[in-house]
């Protein structure tokens, strides 16, 4: 890991992929396409060099437009930018993986994707309906494909040369172990909910041992209750250091060896969330010892349905 004094330029080597990925990333889970394009452009102007998207967010085209805007304005060049997106649950069957990947590339207007993730380890009924439900409103899962079979199709994307790295999202340590044990190309990145209220230390250690980057989404708790940005330990450290609670929580993520994603449509917050710098070691230890709240805000690891996406149940 190449860690800078300010943290914001930290890059994490992809041991099972090409190059290195920025530790500081901007997530594009923003419902409105125009707001997506504007926020993504502001994030790139602020200095973010990693963008995370997904087919399921239904706004990849807006992200692609923001990227092209930034290229045209000279804000960033392609080689400086790390773009991730995700395979949705309805496309787990091997024959659907490549078409889904190519569709994402077209929407993003990119020839190569830096990292492609399996959005969740749950396969849904294949088809154009992203949220297939039965007459009782229950998700229709697909028993006709295994996660290993989907992973084999993901590996072929890397072989094809248009995908530099592959990984998994919303996965438990148990399921991750299964894939690592059989993978020809091991996961480069694992993206999970993680924050000071859900540190995932055991998963982080497994990733370290296996050369995998752990990337935290909902790194600020997604403004849900209990609100970690109101945590007394975090707020006290922020006051002492002249930082925002968000800057403290995000610096904590990078200093412990993980990457993170943060999302906002507020220009000031976008800039603040990029402008992180190292915490003193006593502050890091204080957060580990004194924060006792433990909560998972998103139940996706049990259902495959991302609760943060508007309209999801």
NORVENMO-V483028 format. One record per residue. N is the residue number from 1. RES is the residue in one letter. SS is DSSP state (H for helix, E for strand, - for the rest). PSI is psi in whole degrees, 0 to 359 (* if undefined). D_LAST is the distance of its C-alpha to the last C-alpha in Angstrom with 1 decimal. Layout:
n=N res=RES ss=SS psi=PSI d_last=D_LAST
n=N res=RES ss=SS psi=PSI d_last=D_LAST
This chain:
n=1 res=X ss=- psi=129 d_last=37.9
n=2 res=X ss=E psi=103 d_last=39.7
n=3 res=X ss=- psi=126 d_last=38.9
n=4 res=X ss=- psi=166 d_last=40.4
n=5 res=X ss=- psi=323 d_last=41.5
n=6 res=X ss=- psi=353 d_last=38.8
n=7 res=X ss=- psi=326 d_last=36.1
n=8 res=X ss=- psi=340 d_last=34.5
n=9 res=X ss=- psi=8 d_last=36.6
n=10 res=X ss=- psi=136 d_last=35.8
n=11 res=X ss=E psi=141 d_last=35.3
n=12 res=X ss=E psi=123 d_last=34.2
n=13 res=X ss=E psi=141 d_last=36.0
n=14 res=X ss=- psi=97 d_last=34.1
n=15 res=X ss=- psi=336 d_last=36.1
n=16 res=X ss=- psi=28 d_last=34.4
n=17 res=X ss=- psi=195 d_last=34.2
n=18 res=X ss=- psi=131 d_last=36.3
n=19 res=X ss=- psi=213 d_last=37.3
n=20 res=X ss=E psi=152 d_last=35.3
n=21 res=X ss=E psi=144 d_last=32.1
n=22 res=X ss=E psi=140 d_last=31.8
n=23 res=X ss=- psi=333 d_last=30.4
n=24 res=X ss=E psi=118 d_last=29.1
n=25 res=X ss=E psi=155 d_last=26.3
n=26 res=X ss=E psi=123 d_last=24.3
n=27 res=X ss=E psi=143 d_last=20.6
n=28 res=X ss=- psi=27 d_last=19.7
n=29 res=X ss=- psi=80 d_last=15.9
n=30 res=X ss=- psi=120 d_last=17.0
n=31 res=X ss=- psi=321 d_last=15.4
n=32 res=X ss=- psi=126 d_last=18.8
n=33 res=X ss=H psi=319 d_last=21.2
n=34 res=X ss=H psi=317 d_last=24.3
n=35 res=X ss=H psi=324 d_last=23.0
n=36 res=X ss=H psi=311 d_last=22.1
n=37 res=X ss=H psi=316 d_last=25.7
n=38 res=X ss=H psi=314 d_last=27.3
n=39 res=X ss=H psi=321 d_last=25.6
n=40 res=X ss=H psi=318 d_last=26.3
n=41 res=X ss=H psi=316 d_last=29.8
n=42 res=X ss=H psi=319 d_last=30.3
n=43 res=X ss=H psi=318 d_last=29.0
n=44 res=X ss=H psi=321 d_last=31.5
n=45 res=X ss=H psi=324 d_last=34.2
n=46 res=X ss=H psi=339 d_last=33.5
n=47 res=X ss=- psi=353 d_last=34.1
n=48 res=X ss=- psi=136 d_last=30.8
n=49 res=X ss=- psi=8 d_last=31.6
n=50 res=X ss=E psi=127 d_last=28.4
n=51 res=X ss=E psi=133 d_last=25.5
n=52 res=X ss=E psi=128 d_last=22.2
n=53 res=X ss=- psi=192 d_last=20.0
n=54 res=X ss=- psi=147 d_last=17.9
n=55 res=X ss=H psi=319 d_last=17.7
n=56 res=X ss=H psi=338 d_last=13.9
n=57 res=X ss=H psi=343 d_last=14.5
n=58 res=X ss=- psi=28 d_last=16.5
n=59 res=X ss=- psi=20 d_last=19.3
n=60 res=X ss=H psi=326 d_last=21.7
n=61 res=X ss=H psi=320 d_last=24.4
n=62 res=X ss=H psi=322 d_last=24.3
n=63 res=X ss=H psi=316 d_last=24.7
n=64 res=X ss=H psi=321 d_last=27.5
n=65 res=X ss=H psi=320 d_last=29.2
n=66 res=X ss=H psi=321 d_last=29.2
n=67 res=X ss=H psi=314 d_last=30.7
n=68 res=X ss=H psi=322 d_last=33.4
n=69 res=X ss=H psi=314 d_last=34.1
n=70 res=X ss=H psi=322 d_last=34.7
n=71 res=X ss=H psi=312 d_last=36.9
n=72 res=X ss=H psi=326 d_last=38.9
n=73 res=X ss=H psi=356 d_last=39.4
n=74 res=X ss=- psi=18 d_last=40.6
n=75 res=X ss=- psi=322 d_last=38.0
n=76 res=X ss=- psi=151 d_last=37.1
n=77 res=X ss=- psi=158 d_last=38.4
n=78 res=X ss=H psi=319 d_last=36.4
n=79 res=X ss=H psi=344 d_last=38.0
n=80 res=X ss=H psi=347 d_last=36.8
n=81 res=X ss=- psi=136 d_last=33.1
n=82 res=X ss=E psi=117 d_last=30.6
n=83 res=X ss=E psi=128 d_last=27.6
n=84 res=X ss=E psi=147 d_last=24.7
n=85 res=X ss=E psi=182 d_last=21.9
n=86 res=X ss=E psi=147 d_last=19.7
n=87 res=X ss=E psi=125 d_last=19.5
n=88 res=X ss=- psi=162 d_last=16.1
n=89 res=X ss=H psi=333 d_last=15.1
n=90 res=X ss=H psi=358 d_last=16.4
n=91 res=X ss=H psi=29 d_last=19.8
n=92 res=X ss=- psi=336 d_last=20.8
n=93 res=X ss=- psi=136 d_last=23.7
n=94 res=X ss=H psi=321 d_last=26.8
n=95 res=X ss=H psi=348 d_last=28.0
n=96 res=X ss=H psi=348 d_last=24.8
n=97 res=X ss=H psi=308 d_last=25.0
n=98 res=X ss=H psi=313 d_last=28.0
n=99 res=X ss=H psi=322 d_last=26.9
n=100 res=X ss=H psi=318 d_last=23.5
n=101 res=X ss=H psi=313 d_last=25.5
n=102 res=X ss=H psi=323 d_last=28.1
n=103 res=X ss=H psi=320 d_last=25.6
n=104 res=X ss=H psi=318 d_last=24.2
n=105 res=X ss=H psi=318 d_last=27.8
n=106 res=X ss=H psi=316 d_last=28.8
n=107 res=X ss=H psi=322 d_last=26.0
n=108 res=X ss=H psi=349 d_last=27.0
n=109 res=X ss=- psi=42 d_last=30.7
n=110 res=X ss=- psi=141 d_last=31.7
n=111 res=X ss=- psi=326 d_last=33.9
n=112 res=X ss=- psi=138 d_last=32.8
n=113 res=X ss=E psi=133 d_last=29.5
n=114 res=X ss=- psi=324 d_last=30.3
n=115 res=X ss=E psi=132 d_last=27.4
n=116 res=X ss=E psi=126 d_last=24.8
n=117 res=X ss=E psi=149 d_last=22.0
n=118 res=X ss=E psi=119 d_last=20.0
n=119 res=X ss=- psi=316 d_last=16.5
n=120 res=X ss=- psi=160 d_last=15.4
n=121 res=X ss=- psi=10 d_last=17.7
n=122 res=X ss=- psi=129 d_last=15.5
n=123 res=X ss=- psi=129 d_last=16.7
n=124 res=X ss=E psi=164 d_last=14.7
n=125 res=X ss=- psi=125 d_last=16.8
n=126 res=X ss=- psi=147 d_last=19.0
n=127 res=X ss=- psi=185 d_last=19.2
n=128 res=X ss=- psi=342 d_last=18.3
n=129 res=X ss=- psi=113 d_last=14.8
n=130 res=X ss=- psi=337 d_last=12.6
n=131 res=X ss=- psi=66 d_last=9.6
n=132 res=X ss=- psi=130 d_last=11.8
n=133 res=X ss=E psi=151 d_last=10.9
n=134 res=X ss=- psi=185 d_last=13.7
n=135 res=X ss=- psi=344 d_last=15.0
n=136 res=X ss=- psi=3 d_last=13.2
n=137 res=X ss=- psi=12 d_last=9.7
n=138 res=X ss=- psi=143 d_last=9.9
n=139 res=X ss=E psi=138 d_last=9.8
n=140 res=X ss=- psi=110 d_last=13.5
n=141 res=X ss=E psi=164 d_last=15.1
n=142 res=X ss=- psi=104 d_last=18.6
n=143 res=X ss=- psi=1 d_last=21.3
n=144 res=X ss=- psi=9 d_last=23.9
n=145 res=X ss=- psi=144 d_last=23.7
n=146 res=X ss=- psi=160 d_last=24.1
n=147 res=X ss=H psi=325 d_last=23.1
n=148 res=X ss=H psi=320 d_last=26.9
n=149 res=X ss=H psi=320 d_last=27.4
n=150 res=X ss=H psi=319 d_last=24.8
n=151 res=X ss=H psi=321 d_last=26.6
n=152 res=X ss=H psi=320 d_last=29.9
n=153 res=X ss=H psi=325 d_last=28.8
n=154 res=X ss=H psi=319 d_last=27.7
n=155 res=X ss=H psi=324 d_last=31.2
n=156 res=X ss=H psi=334 d_last=32.8
n=157 res=X ss=H psi=320 d_last=31.2
n=158 res=X ss=H psi=317 d_last=33.2
n=159 res=X ss=H psi=324 d_last=36.3
n=160 res=X ss=H psi=338 d_last=36.0
n=161 res=X ss=- psi=355 d_last=36.4
n=162 res=X ss=- psi=1 d_last=33.8
n=163 res=X ss=E psi=121 d_last=31.4
n=164 res=X ss=- psi=334 d_last=32.9
n=165 res=X ss=- psi=157 d_last=30.6
n=166 res=X ss=E psi=159 d_last=27.5
n=167 res=X ss=E psi=192 d_last=25.1
n=168 res=X ss=E psi=152 d_last=21.8
n=169 res=X ss=E psi=154 d_last=18.6
n=170 res=X ss=- psi=43 d_last=16.2
n=171 res=X ss=- psi=148 d_last=18.9
n=172 res=X ss=- psi=164 d_last=20.6
n=173 res=X ss=H psi=320 d_last=24.3
n=174 res=X ss=H psi=313 d_last=25.0
n=175 res=X ss=H psi=325 d_last=23.4
n=176 res=X ss=H psi=319 d_last=25.1
n=177 res=X ss=H psi=320 d_last=28.4
n=178 res=X ss=H psi=317 d_last=28.1
n=179 res=X ss=H psi=316 d_last=27.9
n=180 res=X ss=H psi=324 d_last=30.5
n=181 res=X ss=H psi=331 d_last=32.8
n=182 res=X ss=H psi=353 d_last=32.9
n=183 res=X ss=- psi=136 d_last=32.2
n=184 res=X ss=- psi=316 d_last=35.1
n=185 res=X ss=- psi=114 d_last=33.6
n=186 res=X ss=- psi=157 d_last=31.8
n=187 res=X ss=- psi=134 d_last=28.6
n=188 res=X ss=- psi=326 d_last=29.8
n=189 res=X ss=E psi=141 d_last=26.6
n=190 res=X ss=E psi=121 d_last=23.8
n=191 res=X ss=E psi=119 d_last=20.9
n=192 res=X ss=E psi=161 d_last=19.0
n=193 res=X ss=E psi=127 d_last=17.6
n=194 res=X ss=- psi=141 d_last=20.9
n=195 res=X ss=E psi=178 d_last=22.7
n=196 res=X ss=- psi=339 d_last=25.4
n=197 res=X ss=- psi=352 d_last=23.0
n=198 res=X ss=E psi=71 d_last=21.9
n=199 res=X ss=- psi=338 d_last=25.1
n=200 res=X ss=- psi=48 d_last=24.7
n=201 res=X ss=H psi=319 d_last=28.5
n=202 res=X ss=H psi=318 d_last=28.8
n=203 res=X ss=H psi=318 d_last=26.6
n=204 res=X ss=H psi=318 d_last=28.5
n=205 res=X ss=H psi=319 d_last=31.8
n=206 res=X ss=H psi=317 d_last=31.0
n=207 res=X ss=H psi=317 d_last=30.2
n=208 res=X ss=H psi=314 d_last=33.4
n=209 res=X ss=H psi=334 d_last=35.4
n=210 res=X ss=- psi=14 d_last=34.1
n=211 res=X ss=- psi=33 d_last=34.4
n=212 res=X ss=- psi=139 d_last=30.7
n=213 res=X ss=E psi=126 d_last=29.2
n=214 res=X ss=E psi=124 d_last=26.3
n=215 res=X ss=E psi=125 d_last=24.2
n=216 res=X ss=E psi=125 d_last=22.0
n=217 res=X ss=E psi=167 d_last=18.9
n=218 res=X ss=- psi=39 d_last=17.7
n=219 res=X ss=- psi=343 d_last=21.4
n=220 res=X ss=- psi=15 d_last=21.5
n=221 res=X ss=H psi=3 d_last=18.5
n=222 res=X ss=H psi=30 d_last=16.4
n=223 res=X ss=H psi=25 d_last=18.0
n=224 res=X ss=- psi=166 d_last=16.0
n=225 res=X ss=- psi=139 d_last=18.0
n=226 res=X ss=- psi=139 d_last=20.4
n=227 res=X ss=- psi=111 d_last=21.4
n=228 res=X ss=H psi=339 d_last=23.5
n=229 res=X ss=H psi=354 d_last=25.4
n=230 res=X ss=H psi=5 d_last=26.8
n=231 res=X ss=- psi=132 d_last=27.8
n=232 res=X ss=H psi=327 d_last=31.6
n=233 res=X ss=H psi=313 d_last=32.6
n=234 res=X ss=H psi=316 d_last=31.0
n=235 res=X ss=H psi=325 d_last=32.2
n=236 res=X ss=H psi=317 d_last=35.7
n=237 res=X ss=H psi=318 d_last=36.0
n=238 res=X ss=H psi=315 d_last=34.9
n=239 res=X ss=H psi=317 d_last=37.5
n=240 res=X ss=H psi=325 d_last=40.1
n=241 res=X ss=H psi=356 d_last=39.6
n=242 res=X ss=- psi=37 d_last=39.0
n=243 res=X ss=- psi=169 d_last=35.5
n=244 res=X ss=- psi=156 d_last=32.1
n=245 res=X ss=H psi=324 d_last=29.7
n=246 res=X ss=H psi=317 d_last=27.5
n=247 res=X ss=H psi=325 d_last=30.6
n=248 res=X ss=H psi=311 d_last=31.4
n=249 res=X ss=H psi=322 d_last=28.0
n=250 res=X ss=H psi=322 d_last=28.1
n=251 res=X ss=H psi=319 d_last=31.7
n=252 res=X ss=H psi=318 d_last=31.0
n=253 res=X ss=H psi=311 d_last=28.6
n=254 res=X ss=H psi=319 d_last=31.3
n=255 res=X ss=H psi=337 d_last=34.2
n=256 res=X ss=- psi=4 d_last=32.7
n=257 res=X ss=- psi=13 d_last=32.6
n=258 res=X ss=- psi=171 d_last=29.0
n=259 res=X ss=E psi=169 d_last=27.6
n=260 res=X ss=E psi=162 d_last=24.8
n=261 res=X ss=E psi=140 d_last=22.6
n=262 res=X ss=E psi=145 d_last=22.2
n=263 res=X ss=- psi=136 d_last=20.7
n=264 res=X ss=- psi=156 d_last=22.1
n=265 res=X ss=- psi=1 d_last=23.3
n=266 res=X ss=- psi=115 d_last=26.1
n=267 res=X ss=H psi=319 d_last=29.3
n=268 res=X ss=H psi=318 d_last=30.9
n=269 res=X ss=H psi=322 d_last=27.9
n=270 res=X ss=H psi=314 d_last=27.8
n=271 res=X ss=H psi=319 d_last=31.5
n=272 res=X ss=H psi=319 d_last=31.4
n=273 res=X ss=H psi=339 d_last=28.8
n=274 res=X ss=H psi=330 d_last=31.0
n=275 res=X ss=- psi=68 d_last=34.1
n=276 res=X ss=- psi=152 d_last=33.9
n=277 res=X ss=- psi=166 d_last=37.0
n=278 res=X ss=- psi=142 d_last=37.9
n=279 res=X ss=- psi=149 d_last=37.6
n=280 res=X ss=- psi=153 d_last=40.6
n=281 res=X ss=H psi=327 d_last=40.5
n=282 res=X ss=H psi=328 d_last=40.8
n=283 res=X ss=H psi=318 d_last=37.6
n=284 res=X ss=H psi=315 d_last=35.7
n=285 res=X ss=H psi=322 d_last=37.2
n=286 res=X ss=H psi=318 d_last=36.4
n=287 res=X ss=H psi=323 d_last=32.7
n=288 res=X ss=H psi=322 d_last=32.8
n=289 res=X ss=H psi=326 d_last=34.9
n=290 res=X ss=H psi=344 d_last=33.7
n=291 res=X ss=- psi=114 d_last=29.9
n=292 res=X ss=- psi=348 d_last=28.8
n=293 res=X ss=- psi=135 d_last=25.2
n=294 res=X ss=- psi=116 d_last=22.8
n=295 res=X ss=- psi=139 d_last=19.0
n=296 res=X ss=- psi=126 d_last=16.1
n=297 res=X ss=- psi=340 d_last=13.5
n=298 res=X ss=- psi=125 d_last=11.0
n=299 res=X ss=- psi=14 d_last=10.2
n=300 res=X ss=H psi=329 d_last=10.2
n=301 res=X ss=H psi=346 d_last=13.8
n=302 res=X ss=H psi=341 d_last=12.9
n=303 res=X ss=H psi=334 d_last=10.2
n=304 res=X ss=- psi=358 d_last=10.8
n=305 res=X ss=- psi=112 d_last=7.2
n=306 res=X ss=- psi=112 d_last=8.1
n=307 res=X ss=- psi=344 d_last=6.3
n=308 res=X ss=- psi=347 d_last=9.2
n=309 res=X ss=- psi=124 d_last=8.8
n=310 res=X ss=- psi=134 d_last=8.5
n=311 res=X ss=- psi=344 d_last=6.4
n=312 res=X ss=- psi=154 d_last=3.8
n=313 res=X ss=- psi=* d_last=0.0
